[in-house]
Amino acid sequence: MNIEKLLSQKPAKFTRITAVIGASHDIYGRVAFYISAVNTVMIFGVFYATVIIPTPALSWITLPLFFLMVLSAALVAAVIVWKIIIPQTIAYANYQGYKHDNPIRRDIAEIKQMLQDKGTENGGTPDQEVPE
């Protein structure tokens, strides 16, 4: 499947089933953060005990240093997400929202038409551009 075909798909029609699927996905996504945080701390503890301590070349890494290294890596990942991933996600969502027959897009077109009509009534020209 090529990317253009994938990007041009119409969104699913709103039904009770799609609402339940969407709500479940949203709720799980919000709860997964907390579950993941607890799980990650436990995994790091197990990793330290089973890999760092028994490995002679890594035995100099203390538990606080290990957590500092992990926290530093997480902060670098957070900066990458903040500066690169989030803006690209927003740009994609805007593209998808505008490309499909979005109710907000129709409302904006109606408002734009009303502004053009209002400008004509007040002495403006019909071909005068309405700012976007």
ChimeraX attribute file (.defattr): number of C-alpha atoms within 10 A of each C-alpha:
attribute: neighborCount
match mode: 1-to-1
recipient: residues
	/A:1	5
	/A:2	6
	/A:3	7
	/A:4	8
	/A:5	8
	/A:6	9
	/A:7	12
	/A:8	11
	/A:9	11
	/A:10	11
	/A:11	11
	/A:12	7
	/A:13	9
	/A:14	9
	/A:15	9
	/A:16	9
	/A:17	10
	/A:18	12
	/A:19	12
	/A:20	11
	/A:21	11
	/A:22	13
	/A:23	12
	/A:24	12
	/A:25	11
	/A:26	12
	/A:27	10
	/A:28	11
	/A:29	11
	/A:30	11
	/A:31	10
	/A:32	12
	/A:33	11
	/A:34	11
	/A:35	10
	/A:36	11
	/A:37	11
	/A:38	11
	/A:39	12
	/A:40	12
	/A:41	12
	/A:42	12
	/A:43	12
	/A:44	15
	/A:45	14
	/A:46	12
	/A:47	12
	/A:48	20
	/A:49	13
	/A:50	11
	/A:51	12
	/A:52	18
	/A:53	16
	/A:54	11
	/A:55	12
	/A:56	9
	/A:57	9
	/A:58	12
	/A:59	12
	/A:60	12
	/A:61	14
	/A:62	13
	/A:63	15
	/A:64	9
	/A:65	11
	/A:66	16
	/A:67	16
	/A:68	12
	/A:69	13
	/A:70	13
	/A:71	12
	/A:72	12
	/A:73	11
	/A:74	12
	/A:75	12
	/A:76	12
	/A:77	11
	/A:78	13
	/A:79	11
	/A:80	12
	/A:81	14
	/A:82	12
	/A:83	10
	/A:84	11
	/A:85	13
	/A:86	12
	/A:87	12
	/A:88	13
	/A:89	12
	/A:90	11
	/A:91	12
	/A:92	13
	/A:93	12
	/A:94	11
	/A:95	12
	/A:96	17
	/A:97	15
	/A:98	14
	/A:99	14
	/A:100	13
	/A:101	12
	/A:102	12
	/A:103	11
	/A:104	11
	/A:105	14
	/A:106	12
	/A:107	11
	/A:108	12
	/A:109	12
	/A:110	12
	/A:111	12
	/A:112	16
	/A:113	13
	/A:114	12
	/A:115	15
	/A:116	19
	/A:117	14
	/A:118	13
	/A:119	17
	/A:120	14
	/A:121	11
	/A:122	9
	/A:123	8
	/A:124	12
	/A:125	12
	/A:126	12
	/A:127	9
	/A:128	10
	/A:129	11
	/A:130	10
	/A:131	6
	/A:132	5
